[in-house]
Amino acid sequence: MKFRLIMIISCVFAMVGCDKDGGTNAEPESELLAVTELKVTRIGRNAVRVEWKDNSRGEEGYLVERKANEGAYQARLFAILDAAGVVDSSGLLIDTTYAYRVQPIRYFERGPLSDPVTIRLTLPFP
């Protein structure tokens, strides 16, 4: 009797499925690719918009790094899944050149960095 019950349950799971995501057929994760068409646009006296084209599937978000003048890059912003841009208005100074680059991330995995783009904030604006 136990054997017959186990066989019935096994058949039900085989027909219905028992994957961990509730039975949805999620696409398999793919390789993280660098974003392209990165551009930075000034949108305020001390604010810029960083935008890009997403080339990956399966990323969880994006890490946006910034450097001022000849300094080192620092992680400044995080964009969520399916975002194609962010606004940076934190600590930007006039008469400074900023460089940005973007990296797709998935859990603890990081994709390749994009080519950097630069912008110089000057006055008057606009």
N, C-alpha and C positions, 0 to 999 in steps of 0.2 A: 504494500500500500504506500509506504514512504517513497519507494522508488518511482512508482507511478505518479505521485504528486510532484516529485522533483522533475520528472520528465515533462509534465504539463507546464509547470512554471518556466522551465527552460525554453520550451517552445513558444510560450507567450512572449518572453523577453527577446527571443530571436526574431519574432514577427514584428513586435512593437519597437524594440530598441531600448537600450538603457544607458545612453551616453549621459555624461555629467551635465550637459547644457540644456537639459529638458527636452531632448529629442529634435532640436533644430539642426539643420545641416549647415553649419558654418563653413565658410570657405577656409581652406588651409592657409596657414600663415605663409607669407612669402618673404623673400629677401627685402631688407630695408634698402631703399635707393635714395640717393641724394636729391634734395629738392632742386628745382631749376627755376629760371626766370625770376630770381630773387631781385627785388627792387625796394628802395627806401624812398619815401616821399615825406616832405615836411608838411605837417598839417596844423602847426601852431608855432608860437614863438619858441616854446621849449617842448615840442612834441613831434614825433615822426611815426609814420605807419610803415611797417615792414611786411611785405607780401611776397608770396612764392607760389609756385606750381607744385602740387603734391604728385610724386611719382611712385609712391609705395602703396601697398595694400597691407593692412594688418598692423600698422603703427598705432601706438596708444596716444601719441602726442608729439610735440616738437619742443626742442630746447633751443632757445634763441640766445646767442652770445653776442656781447658788445665789447668793443674796446675804444678808448678815447685816445686820439692822436697816435703816439707810438707805444702806448701801454700794452698790457697783456689782455687777451680775451678773458671775459668773465661771463658765467651764466647769469643772465639778467631776467629772462622771461620764460614762461612755459605756456605753450598753446595746446589746447585740447585736440582730440581726434577730429579730423575733418576740418579743422581751422585752416584758413589759407592766409592768415595774417594776424598781426598783433599791433597794438599801439604802445609806444615807449614814450613816457613822459616823466620818467623818474631820474632826477638829477642831471638832466641835460643842460649844458652850459653854452652860451653864445661864444663865438670865435673858437670853436672846437670842432675837429673832424672826428666823426664816429664811423666805425666799421662794424658791420653786422654779418653773421653767418648763422645758418640754421641746420639742425641735425634732427632727423626723425628718431624716435625712441620707442621701444617696446619692452615693457617690464625692465629688466636690467640690461637689455641689449641696446646698443647705440648704432645707428647707421652712419654712413659717411657724411662729413661736413660739406655744406654747399660752398661754392666759391663766394668770397666776401664781396660786399657792396659798401660803398662809403657815401657819406653826406657831410657837408660842412655847414654848420649853423652860423649864419651871419645876420647882422642887422643892416638895414631895416627889414622887417618882415610884415607883410608880404611885399 
